[in-house]
Amino acid sequence: LELIKKQYASLTLSFLLVLCLFLVLFVYRNFIASKKHNKKLTYLASRDPLTNCYNRRSLFEAMNKYLTNPDLDNEYCIMMIDIDHFKNVNDTYGHNKGDSVICGFASILQSNIRESDIVARFGGEEFCVILHQMPYKKAMIIAENMRQKIENSTFDNIKITSSFGVTSLQFGAFTPS
């Protein structure tokens, strides 16, 4: 009788151990899936869905981070970029073509910066670029190169021009505005 009790106890403990292992695997699998899902949601919440550039909220978060704890040994430059007369593009060719122009425009901006820099869609056809550890004169050269590439490109058979403004934290900017 003692042997039968020990055998049932051993079987019960084995069953509970296997059940606990399955439970741990289930919780771990859900944790990993949740982590992947949260990473995807964070990515989507920080990006503009049309251009895949950072959105305005992410831009201001980055600017606040750099302005709150500025690395005074490094220079940060900021570009504001606007597609000239973009309303005419939408009025003449339609909003789908306008979206195509904005995507092509954003692609040129993104392909002409370093991985550590940030391109964000500020609104409509306005973009902002943060250039990390970039001297002002070099930022001006980059802006002019981008402007020329945009001017020499066609987006869905549409030619556009753009306007760039460049500033630096060295000029005393201490707030995102």
N, C-alpha and C positions, 0 to 999 in steps of 0.2 A: 504493500500500500504506500509506503514511504517512497519507493522508487517511482511509482506512478505519479505521485504528487510532484516529485522533483522533475519528472519528465514533462508534465503539463506546465510546470513553472518555467522550465527551460524553453518549451515551445512558445509559451506566452511572452516571455522576455525576448525571444528571437523575433517573434511577430511584431512586438512593440518597437524593437530596434529597427527592423526593416521599415516599419511605418514611419518612424522618426526620420530615417534616411530619405524616404520619399518626400516627406514634408519639407525637409531641409532643401532638397533639390528643387522642389516646387517653389519655395520662397526665393531661393537664389535665382532661379530662372525668371521669376516675375520681377525681381530686383534689377537684373540685367536688362530686361525688356523695358522696364520703367526708366532706367537710366538712359537708354538709347532714345526713348520717346521724349524725355525731357531735353536731351541734347538737340534733337530735331526741332522741338518747340522753341527752344532758346534761339536757334539759328533762324527759324522763320520769324520770330518776334523782332529780330534785329535787322532784318533785310527788307528792302523794297521788292515787292513781288515782280514788278515789271523788269527792272534792270539788274537785280541781284546785288546792287550796291547796298551799303549800310543805309538805314533809314535815319530820319531826322533825330529821333529819340536817341539812337545809338551814337550819333554824331555829338549831341550835347553831352552825353555821358562821357565820351572820350575827351571832349574839350574840357569838361569840368575836372576830369582826372589830371590832365596835363597842366591846367591852370592852378589847381589846388596844390599840387606838389611839383612845381616846375623844376626841371633839372637845369640850373642856371648855366652849366657848362655846355649845354646843347641848345641849339637853336631850332625852333619849330616854326615852320611857315604854313600859312593857311591860304588856300586859293578859293575864291568864289567864282563860279563859272556859270554863264548863262547862254542859252541858245538865242541868237539874235532873231527877232521877229518871228518867234515860234508860233504865235497865234495865226499868222498868215499860212504857215504850213498846215495846221489843223483845218483852217477855213478853206484852203485851196484843195488839199489832197485827202482830207478826212482824218479822223482820229486814229484809225488803224495804221495809216502811214505815219502819222505823228508819233505813235508808239514805237514804230519801227525805227524812226529817226532817233528817238530818245535812247533806244537800246543800242543802236550803233554808236551813238555819241558816248554813252556810258562805257561801252567796250573799249573805245579809244582811250578814255581817261584811265580805265583800269589797267590797260596793257602798257601804259607809260609811267607807272609808278612802281616802287619797290613793294615787296610783300609786307613790310612793316608800316607802310603808309595806309591811309584810309580814304576811300572815295565814298561819299554819302550823297544820296539824293535829298536835297534840301527842300524841294517842293517843285511841282510842275516840271519845268525845264531847267531848273537851277540845281547846281551841284556844288559840293564843297569837298575840298581835298586837304587832308592834314599830312604834311610832310615832316617826318621825324628826323631830327638831327640834320637839318638841311639849311645851309647858309642861304640868305636872302637872294644873293646874286645867282646862285645855282637854281633856286626855285623860279626865278624870273626866266631863265633859259629853258627850263622844263615847261613852264607855262607857254612860252612862245612856240616851242616845238609842238606841244599839243594843239595850240591854236592853228598852226600851219597844217598839221595832219588833218584836223577837222575840216579846214577850208579846202584842202585838196581831195577830200573824200566825197563820195556820194552815198547816200543812205536811201535805198529803195528808189534810186534814180532821182533823188532830191539833193540839191546842193544847199549847204547852210554855212553860216559863219557863227562865231561865238565871241563872247567878251570875257576876259579874265581880269580878276583883281587879285593881287598877291600882297600879303602882309606877313609880318614876323612878330613873334613874342618879344623880340629884341626892341620893338617899337613901343613897348609898354602895355600891351593888352593883358588885362587881368581877369576879364570875364568873357564868356562865350559871345555875348552880344557885341 
